[in-house]
Structure formats: structure tokens, C-alpha cells
Amino acid sequence: MVKSKTKHRLAIILPILIFAVLVVFYIANRLYFAHQSLYEENWNMKFPSNMEVVYTTHGEIGFQGDGVRYSVFRCDAGTDDFLKDFKTGKSKKFEKEFQA
């Protein structure tokens, strides 16, 4: 009788535990691999917190997660400081790094 209660409890707890672990991994994956965080990490940029993804697509992705990505973000009010950081002219320092 005790063994059947233990099996019954295990049959209930184990699927719930597996489901909870999967949910935690899913949420962590969505947070870590969010489009904004990928660009921040790869390009060393800091985006405004109120920025949201409007559209995103990517080509074939290799085993290292590389590939062509295209994302369109929308920024609402309060992003003036973020946009002032971009320059419209050439960067001689950047060009020197890639000259042969």
C-alpha cells in the first residue's frame, strides 16, 4: 500500500517538476537570446530599455549561432541620448584598422 502511494505521488510530482524545469529554461532562453541583448552583446552597444522589436528575420544560422540577422526596433520618447551617439561621418580610426 505504501509503495503504491509513493508511485502515485511520484507520477504526479515528476511531470510537474519536468514541466517547471522546461518553463524555466524557456524563459531564460528567451531573455538571454532576445534580439536586443544579442545586438548589445555582439556589437557592444547599449539600447534604450523601452525599445521593442517590430520585425525580425534571419538567414540560415550556423552551429555557433552566426548568420545574417535583420531586426527593426521602435523607440518611443526619451531616446534622444541614444541617437546622439551615432556619427554620420567617416571614422579614420576605423578605416585604419582595415587597411592592408
N, CA, C and O of each residue as an XYZ file, in Angstrom:
400
protein
N       0.815     -1.198      0.000
C       0.000      0.000      0.000
C       0.861      1.265      0.000
O       0.548      2.239     -0.685
N       1.945      1.239      0.773
C       2.834      2.396      0.851
C       3.540      2.606     -0.483
O       3.747      3.742     -0.909
N       3.907      1.517     -1.139
C       4.592      1.626     -2.425
C       3.682      2.238     -3.484
O       4.148      3.018     -4.314
N       2.419      1.907     -3.473
C       1.509      2.459     -4.479
C       1.276      3.953     -4.253
O       1.123      4.704     -5.217
N       1.248      4.399     -2.981
C       1.113      5.832     -2.704
C       2.358      6.580     -3.170
O       2.263      7.675     -3.725
N       3.513      5.990     -2.942
C       4.763      6.611     -3.369
C       4.821      6.700     -4.890
O       5.228      7.723     -5.440
N       4.417      5.633     -5.566
C       4.395      5.652     -7.031
C       3.398      6.680     -7.546
O       3.659      7.367     -8.534
N       2.267      6.783     -6.882
C       1.246      7.747     -7.289
C       1.760      9.182     -7.121
O       1.577     10.017     -8.006
N       2.399      9.461     -5.990
C       2.968     10.794     -5.753
C       4.065     11.106     -6.764
O       4.143     12.214     -7.295
N       4.905     10.116     -7.019
C       5.984     10.301     -7.984
C       5.432     10.541     -9.387
O       5.977     11.343    -10.145
N       4.352      9.843     -9.730
C       3.732     10.019    -11.044
C       3.134     11.413    -11.194
O       3.003     11.906    -12.315
N       2.775     12.047    -10.103
C       2.226     13.404    -10.158
C       3.344     14.442    -10.093
O       3.337     15.410    -10.853
N       4.288     14.249     -9.205
C       5.345     15.242     -8.976
C       6.339     15.296    -10.129
O       6.766     16.385    -10.515
N       6.713     14.166    -10.681
C       7.729     14.129    -11.734
C       7.323     14.923    -12.982
O       8.131     15.725    -13.452
N       6.130     14.751    -13.542
C       5.759     15.582    -14.703
C       5.687     17.076    -14.375
O       6.039     17.915    -15.203
N       5.230     17.401    -13.165
C       5.178     18.811    -12.769
C       6.586     19.379    -12.679
O       6.836     20.500    -13.122
N       7.495     18.619    -12.116
C       8.883     19.055    -11.995
C       9.534     19.220    -13.371
O      10.233     20.204    -13.613
N       9.309     18.277    -14.255
C       9.860     18.365    -15.614
C       9.287     19.583    -16.335
O      10.021     20.305    -17.009
N       7.989     19.813    -16.198
C       7.357     20.969    -16.826
C       7.936     22.271    -16.272
O       8.195     23.205    -17.032
N       8.139     22.340    -14.960
C       8.691     23.551    -14.342
C      10.105     23.826    -14.839
O      10.451     24.976    -15.111
N      10.918     22.794    -14.959
C      12.286     22.963    -15.458
C      12.268     23.444    -16.904
O      13.050     24.322    -17.271
N      11.394     22.886    -17.723
C      11.291     23.319    -19.119
C      10.850     24.776    -19.226
O      11.355     25.517    -20.070
N       9.922     25.184    -18.386
C       9.462     26.577    -18.396
C      10.594     27.516    -17.999
O      10.766     28.571    -18.611
N      11.361     27.147    -16.988
C      12.488     27.980    -16.559
C      13.514     28.106    -17.683
O      14.000     29.205    -17.951
N      13.849     26.999    -18.344
C      14.802     27.059    -19.455
C      14.256     27.888    -20.613
O      15.008     28.630    -21.245
N      12.974     27.775    -20.899
C      12.368     28.547    -21.984
C      12.449     30.042    -21.688
O      12.829     30.830    -22.554
N      12.094     30.429    -20.477
C      12.125     31.845    -20.105
C      13.555     32.371    -20.119
O      13.809     33.464    -20.626
N      14.489     31.604    -19.568
C      15.889     32.031    -19.564
C      16.416     32.164    -20.989
O      17.160     33.098    -21.289
N      16.042     31.251    -21.857
C      16.472     31.297    -23.251
C      15.904     32.525    -23.954
O      16.615     33.193    -24.704
N      14.637     32.826    -23.720
C      14.012     33.992    -24.351
C      14.647     35.291    -23.855
O      14.793     36.240    -24.625
N      15.021     35.341    -22.586
C      15.640     36.549    -22.053
C      17.064     36.708    -22.555
O      17.467     37.806    -22.938
N      17.825     35.630    -22.559
C      19.221     35.725    -22.955
C      19.366     35.950    -24.455
O      20.207     36.739    -24.886
N      18.566     35.274    -25.239
C      18.691     35.376    -26.686
C      17.687     36.347    -27.294
O      17.355     36.243    -28.474
N      17.207     37.282    -26.497
C      16.340     38.325    -27.041
C      17.136     39.120    -28.067
O      18.349     39.274    -27.931
N      16.468     39.615    -29.078
C      17.160     40.297    -30.170
C      17.991     41.470    -29.666
O      19.126     41.672    -30.098
N      17.427     42.220    -28.771
C      18.135     43.384    -28.247
C      19.413     42.969    -27.527
O      20.455     43.597    -27.714
N      19.352     41.933    -26.715
C      20.546     41.521    -25.968
C      21.608     40.926    -26.888
O      22.801     41.050    -26.610
N      21.194     40.282    -27.981
C      22.179     39.772    -28.941
C      22.978     40.908    -29.562
O      24.201     40.825    -29.679
N      22.288     41.965    -29.959
C      22.993     43.107    -30.544
C      23.853     43.814    -29.505
O      24.964     44.245    -29.813
N      23.357     43.937    -28.292
C      24.143     44.591    -27.243
C      25.427     43.820    -26.963
O      26.492     44.414    -26.801
N      25.322     42.510    -26.907
C      26.487     41.685    -26.593
C      27.475     41.622    -27.756
O      28.682     41.757    -27.552
N      26.976     41.419    -28.966
C      27.861     41.249    -30.121
C      28.482     42.552    -30.609
O      29.613     42.548    -31.095
N      27.771     43.652    -30.490
C      28.248     44.918    -31.033
C      28.662     45.904    -29.950
O      29.037     47.037    -30.253
N      28.597     45.484    -28.697
C      28.990     46.324    -27.570
C      28.224     47.650    -27.583
O      28.806     48.727    -27.452
N      26.909     47.538    -27.745
C      26.034     48.708    -27.765
C      25.076     48.617    -26.586
O      24.804     47.528    -26.080
N      24.580     49.734    -26.165
C      23.576     49.772    -25.104
C      22.323     50.419    -25.668
O      22.340     51.589    -26.049
N      21.229     49.653    -25.724
C      19.977     50.144    -26.268
C      19.079     50.679    -25.161
O      19.219     50.285    -24.004
N      18.160     51.571    -25.507
C      17.192     52.053    -24.513
C      16.318     50.901    -24.014
O      16.034     49.962    -24.757
N      15.905     50.978    -22.776
C      15.117     49.889    -22.192
C      13.703     49.830    -22.757
O      13.070     48.775    -22.713
N      13.195     50.944    -23.288
C      11.819     50.953    -23.796
C      11.741     50.607    -25.285
O      10.706     50.827    -25.914
N      12.809     50.075    -25.845
C      12.832     49.718    -27.253
C      12.142     48.369    -27.446
O      12.334     47.451    -26.649
N      11.344     48.253    -28.500
C      10.649     46.997    -28.752
C      10.885     46.535    -30.185
O      11.093     47.352    -31.082
N      10.851     45.236    -30.391
C      11.072     44.646    -31.710
C       9.783     44.745    -32.513
O       8.723     44.312    -32.061
N       9.884     45.325    -33.718
C       8.740     45.423    -34.610
C       8.764     44.268    -35.608
O       7.731     43.669    -35.905
N       9.955     43.964    -36.119
C      10.099     42.910    -37.125
C      11.495     42.321    -37.003
O      12.456     43.044    -36.740
N      11.610     41.033    -37.191
C      12.922     40.402    -37.191
C      12.913     39.185    -38.107
O      11.908     38.485    -38.228
N      14.037     38.953    -38.738
C      14.216     37.768    -39.568
C      15.700     37.444    -39.591
O      16.532     38.306    -39.307
N      16.027     36.229    -39.923
C      17.431     35.853    -40.035
C      17.574     34.750    -41.062
O      16.662     33.958    -41.300
N      18.755     34.727    -41.662
C      19.053     33.697    -42.643
C      19.424     32.405    -41.946
O      19.135     32.209    -40.765
N      20.058     31.545    -42.682
C      20.479     30.264    -42.123
C      21.498     30.505    -41.015
O      22.459     31.252    -41.197
N      21.284     29.875    -39.883
C      22.158     30.075    -38.729
C      23.049     28.856    -38.573
O      22.582     27.718    -38.598
N      24.345     29.113    -38.411
C      25.311     28.036    -38.234
C      25.285     27.482    -36.820
O      24.511     27.942    -35.981
N      26.126     26.501    -36.559
C      26.133     25.852    -35.253
C      26.644     26.774    -34.148
O      26.432     26.487    -32.969
N      27.309     27.866    -34.497
C      27.791     28.812    -33.497
C      26.821     29.975    -33.298
O      27.127     30.913    -32.561
N      25.679     29.926    -33.932
C      24.701     30.995    -33.792
C      24.965     32.172    -34.708
O      24.330     33.218    -34.573
N      25.897     32.015    -35.640
C      26.202     33.108    -36.553
C      25.226     33.096    -37.723
O      24.451     32.154    -37.886
N      25.267     34.115    -38.507
C      24.385     34.229    -39.655
C      23.890     35.658    -39.781
O      24.162     36.497    -38.923
N      23.172     35.926    -40.841
C      22.660     37.263    -41.098
C      21.365     37.457    -40.320
O      20.443     36.646    -40.413
N      21.307     38.534    -39.558
C      20.103     38.875    -38.797
C      19.656     40.270    -39.209
O      20.474     41.148    -39.484
N      18.365     40.453    -39.244
C      17.792     41.759    -39.570
C      16.661     42.014    -38.588
O      15.722     41.223    -38.491
N      16.753     43.109    -37.869
C      15.726     43.451    -36.887
C      15.365     44.915    -37.023
O      16.221     45.760    -37.283
N      14.089     45.204    -36.844
C      13.601     46.578    -36.835
C      13.057     46.838    -35.435
O      12.205     46.103    -34.935
N      13.566     47.894    -34.818
C      13.146     48.260    -33.473
C      12.384     49.576    -33.515
O      12.590     50.399    -34.407
N      11.511     49.763    -32.550
C      10.807     51.033    -32.409
C      11.167     51.611    -31.050
O      11.096     50.935    -30.024
N      11.556     52.883    -31.072
C      11.878     53.595    -29.838
C      10.869     54.713    -29.661
O      10.606     55.476    -30.590
N      10.318     54.804    -28.492
C       9.395     55.889    -28.199
C      10.154     57.041    -27.555
O      11.380     57.097    -27.657
N       9.482     57.925    -26.920
C      10.086     59.128    -26.336
C      11.222     58.779    -25.377
O      11.232     57.718    -24.754
N      12.174     59.700    -25.279
C      13.270     59.534    -24.335
C      14.487     58.840    -24.905
O      15.329     58.365    -24.142
N      14.611     58.765    -26.225
C      15.747     58.065    -26.824
C      16.728     59.020    -27.492
O      17.591     58.581    -28.253
N      16.613     60.307    -27.223
C      17.493     61.285    -27.869
C      18.965     61.020    -27.570
O      19.804     61.127    -28.465
N      19.287     60.677    -26.329
C      20.685     60.416    -25.974
C      21.231     59.217    -26.735
O      22.398     59.209    -27.126
N      20.409     58.219    -26.945
C      20.831     57.034    -27.683
C      21.155     57.393    -29.132
O      22.163     56.934    -29.669
N      20.326     58.195    -29.759
C      20.529     58.538    -31.163
C      21.681     59.516    -31.361
O      22.287     59.526    -32.433
N      22.002     60.330    -30.376
C      23.113     61.274    -30.489
C      24.458     60.559    -30.528
O      25.452     61.136    -30.970
N      24.499     59.324    -30.075
C      25.743     58.574    -30.006
C      26.241     58.146    -31.388
O      27.422     57.836    -31.542
N      25.375     58.125    -32.381
C      25.768     57.696    -33.720
C      26.373     58.866    -34.489
O      25.925     60.006    -34.362
N      27.394     58.572    -35.286
C      28.048     59.604    -36.081
C      27.691     59.396    -37.543
O      27.465     58.270    -37.986
N      27.642     60.491    -38.283
C      27.311     60.388    -39.699
C      28.540     60.451    -40.586
O      28.459     60.116    -41.768
N      29.668     60.867    -40.052
C      30.880     60.982    -40.850
C      31.723     59.721    -40.800
O      31.430     58.781    -40.061
N      32.785     59.724    -41.612
C      33.706     58.595    -41.628
C      34.552     58.578    -40.366
O      34.797     59.615    -39.749
N      34.988     57.403    -40.001
C      35.889     57.250    -38.871
C      37.254     56.835    -39.407
O      37.425     55.709    -39.875
N      38.210     57.732    -39.338
C      39.550     57.422    -39.845
C      40.195     56.306    -39.030
O      40.930     55.485    -39.579
N      39.929     56.270    -37.741
C      40.470     55.210    -36.885
C      39.940     53.845    -37.332
O      40.695     52.876    -37.405
N      38.656     53.774    -37.626
C      38.049     52.524    -38.075
C      38.625     52.098    -39.423
O      38.887     50.915    -39.637
N      38.825     53.055    -40.336
C      39.370     52.737    -41.652
C      40.809     52.238    -41.554
O      41.200     51.346    -42.307
N      41.602     52.795    -40.645
C      42.995     52.367    -40.482
C      43.085     50.905    -40.058
O      44.007     50.195    -40.460
N      42.143     50.460    -39.257
C      42.161     49.080    -38.776
C      42.010     48.078    -39.919
O      42.472     46.943    -39.809
N      41.366     48.487    -41.014
C      41.084     47.556    -42.098
C      41.903     47.807    -43.355
O      41.663     47.172    -44.382
N      42.858     48.712    -43.294
C      43.721     48.933    -44.450
C      44.803     47.865    -44.487
O      45.297     47.419    -43.452
N      45.154     47.472    -45.683
C      46.162     46.410    -45.845
C      47.563     46.917    -45.653
O      48.518     46.148    -45.756
